[in-house]
Amino acid sequence: MDIILTYANFLLGSEDKDKSRPVIIGEAPPPHSAHLRGRRLLANGIIDREGPSRLRPSAATTKVRK
């Protein structure tokens, strides 16, 4: 984790004042997850849950075969 943050800060440069933009955006959680949104790692080192929305259930997994 430290290596990724160091690399991200190097890429942004010291003149960049906006350190709250996403550096890494995680994948969307599965349909059965308790979380509504995926995680993001921001350039200032904060991790939040403002990433992609939870996936919708697939029609193939919700149909009942007879």
N, C-alpha and C positions, 0 to 999 in steps of 0.2 A: 504494500500500500504506500509506503514512503517513497518508493522509487517512482511510482506513477504520479504522485503529487509533485515531486521534484521536477519530473519531466514536463508535466503540464505547466508549471510555473515558468520553466525555461522557455516553453513555446510561446506563452503569452507575452513575455518580456516585462521588464520593470516599468515601462511607461504606460502599460495598460492599467487603468484605474478600476475597471469593472471586473472584479475577481469573483463575482457571483454567477457567472454564466457556466452552463454545464460543460464538463470535459468528457465525461463518460455517461452514457444513457443506457441503463439496463433494459432487458427485455420486459415485455408486458407479463403480468402474472397470469397463471392459468385460470380458467373459469371458476374452479372450486376454491380459489385462494381467499383468505380473509382480507387481503389488501386490495384496494380498488385500483391502485396505480403502481407502476414500477419505480425503482430507485434511480436517482441521479447522483453523480459525484460532481460537485462544483469545484471551480478552480481554487476557492479559498479553503477547501478541505471538508466542507460540510456535505453530508449525505442526507437527501430528503426523499420523499415519496411523491414527487410531482412529475414522474416520468410517464410513459405510455399507459393508456387505460387498460384495465383487465380485459382479457380475451373473452369473446362471447362463446357460449357452448356450441359445439358443432351439431348440426342436424343429424349426422350419422351416429353420434354417440347418444342422442336423446330418443331415437326411435326404438320401439319395442318390436322385436320380430315375433311372429306367431307360428 
